[in-house]
Amino acid sequence: MTKANLVEEVLTLGDLTRRDSEVIVETVFDAVIGALKKGEKIEVRGFGSFRIRQRKPRVGRNPKTGAKVDVPAKRVPYFKPSKELRDLVNPTEAELSNHPAA
């Protein structure tokens, strides 16, 4: 799914213009990015949480030349899905047998 697909999904929810839908999607993304930049954790109940993980500096290797390369420390965004989301994506065998195939 792309950002344009998300805008389309929001557009179908109600009496919104395309521009309103774009603003909503952009605002959500900007809020998540802004919070992560400040080192804050974002938690959406039933969906998951976004946080920053600190990576230590390390010595890497250039795959083309084999030369050693110093890779600096950096902060990386990380998403941890909630149990509810994991269960929705991976239904159990009992749930599968209760639902007829579509």
N, C-alpha and C positions, 0 to 999 in steps of 0.2 A: 504494500500500500504506500502511495506517495502522499506528499503534503496536499497535492491537488485532489486526491481521492478523499482525504480527510475533510477538505473544504466542501466537497460535494456531499459527504455524509452530514455535515453540520447544516448545509443548505436544505436538506430534505426534512430536517426536524421541525421546521415551522415557517413562520412568515418572515423570512430573512432575505436580504439581498445577498448577492454573491460577495459584495464588498464587506458586508457585516460578517459573513462566514469567514472570510479571509482574516479579518481583524481578530475574530475570536481565536482561530487556530494560531495566528502569529502571537497573540497575547499569552496563550498558554505556553508556547515554546519559549518565548522571551522570559517568562516568569521562571521556568525551569532552568534555563541557561543562567539567568541572573542569580538565582539561589545557589547553583553549583559554583559559580565564580566566587561567591562569598564564602564558600565552604559549608553551606547549609545542606541539610538532608531534606529531600522532598518525599513525603510518604502519602500515597493515594490508597486508602483502604480498599481491599478487594482487588487491587491491581498490582501494586508493587512499590518499590522505593528506588529513588535515584540518589546516588551519593558519589563522593570523590574518593578514589583510592590513590595513595601516594606510592609511586614506583621509585625504588632506589636507583642510584647511578650504577651502571654496569659496563663491562667491556663487551662490545659486540664484535661481529666479524662481517666485513664487506663480502657478500656472496660472490661478487664478480672477481675480486682480486685476492680475497682471503686475508687482507690486511686487517689488523685490529683497529677498532673504532671505539672511542669513548662515547657512551650514550648517557646523557645527563639525566638527573632525577626529574620526574615530571608527575603532574597530577592527571589522572585519567577518570573520565566519567564511567560509572558502573551502575547497571540496573539489576535489581534483585526482584524477581517476580514474587507475588504473594502466593500463599498456599492455594487460595481460591483460584487464582489465574492458572497455576500449574495443574490443578484438578480439572479445570475447564478445557485445557489444552490436551490433557492426557486422561480421558475418562477411564474408569475402571471397567473390568469385564462385565460386572453386574449391571452397570449403567448402559453399556453397549447392548446387552441382551434385552433390556427393557424398551429400547427405542428401535422401531423398525427402520430399515435402511431407506434413505430418501431417494 
